[in-house]
């Protein structure tokens, strides 16, 4: 009888402890099961252990544990075209009946005909025109729903999976691992802030207010007697290259201690992160796995790419300044979540 | 012996429960001790109970429990002048030796001579000129430190207390009460975002990334070989009136379910908040307590004020649309935290 009670007491106290610290189960589980053993994984774990070790010389208070992640090519797939561009092209097709003039007007004509060569030739200006024509005119709430509806239907032609399943499993684990260690995780993307917000909470566990991205302007107006915002066909902010540290300062208000990217568009974000005092972690995903995903650079002799360009100069800067280059091929056990998750 | 064990078991289980839910002590403590009993306080409590009641028709998931607070006149004092303006005037005096031309140039001459009449006559343009001259040229980190240093020294002449102590105790309790009920609390202020970030975490428990405010532009550059941002003398965004819903959408990405203000500058934020579906709470602080703080409107016959103008039209809209007007005089037991906190 006595041991019976003793068991109860021990159990209840263990329960108290595990509820209080929430770590009983976690402590015995590998938080990064999709990462191969090696220097890359070690760099992550040793950084996290350093900055969370109370009393240690590299300790960082939880309020300052800010980690920023690029999205396209860092958290999810970006080849052969940015997902948001595929979305914009589908929108052009869907809206075409209301715009008979598009049949004869570039870049819409090219978009409708699937003429990617002419579309590419229209450059950033052409792409922006498509975005403005398909992303503006509605409220942010309606745009979010349009994005969600599209994401629920559209599938990548090569992998035959929804784009929200073509996220990198090792990065999902990294996000969770950082959050479990008191980090606040943010997306800092050249992509549209409202498009990313349509899935960031469900897919990455990152709430809308922790997404920084490019944006178009909005206008406050009374529509059908109801105060609302309307999206305007006018750029507000381009969150790319030098825009990334600027966007970080505007939205987050603190210099990150860890930053993750995969292209030259992330260079200034990583430089800005590394330039702060104390322990810092800067990582770049190198897409060197043509078999399981894609291989592109042109760093290290990988094929040239206009989408997610990773130049040799960036690679050299990374090596010189102690940034860590993640090799998809060597560092990741698996790329995407298991198909059962679809 | 048996009852002894039973006590242990009961105690351990109670401990487990209290650690898990964190409510054992709280449940027995009034979360809003500085609020008088009455309709205003009831409006807060019944709203929070409604939106947190699982299975209730007004239930709101924690991820959507967004509450936004104006700062000047809603969370802290704004009379006889906005605190940030007092800061800018002190900065003009401090920087004057490096700017001999200011002696003869308005609005700097008026600022240096304490000629508030001429300064007021220079209007918003004059004030902006002062802000640009005193808030730009440095990094955001340096500006934060300059602001912190000033806040640690400067005192309000009437109350002889630091401005960070002239925050409204009932609103501090409201912030905590909302957060304890799963709300994410944001500041949405016409004031400068970086100035507010210098104290929002310490004083309000609101981290830098949950502050929305007016801003000047920044530029990424390499300074002394170190990548950094520099504040430019150029407006980026005015977070006032229709700017508030726009700023909310840009930074938060969700329509708030509760919003708190005190002036016509907050009108659109409250309208936007109330226009959403489901239970909503919109509140305005009316400064009607000349004895303990200030009395100004001009709503309800209170003296006219250029700082924190609360018009009769706003008051009438509030009454018509079910917003709650907080009477400082009648609803608040005390205005500021006890002096011992200084």
Interface residues (C-beta under 8 A of the other chain):
Chain A: X1 X2 X5 X6 X8 X9 X12 X13 X15 X16 X19 X20 X63 X140 X141 X184 X186 X193 X194 X197 X201 X207 X208 X209 X210 X211 X215 X218 X219 X220 X226 X227 X228 X229 X236 X242 X245 X246 X249 X250 X251 X252 X253 X254 X255 X268 X271 X272 X275
Chain B: X1 X2 X5 X6 X8 X9 X12 X13 X15 X16 X19 X20 X63 X140 X141 X184 X186 X193 X194 X197 X201 X207 X208 X209 X210 X211 X215 X218 X219 X220 X226 X227 X228 X229 X236 X242 X245 X246 X249 X250 X251 X252 X253 X254 X255 X268 X271 X272 X275
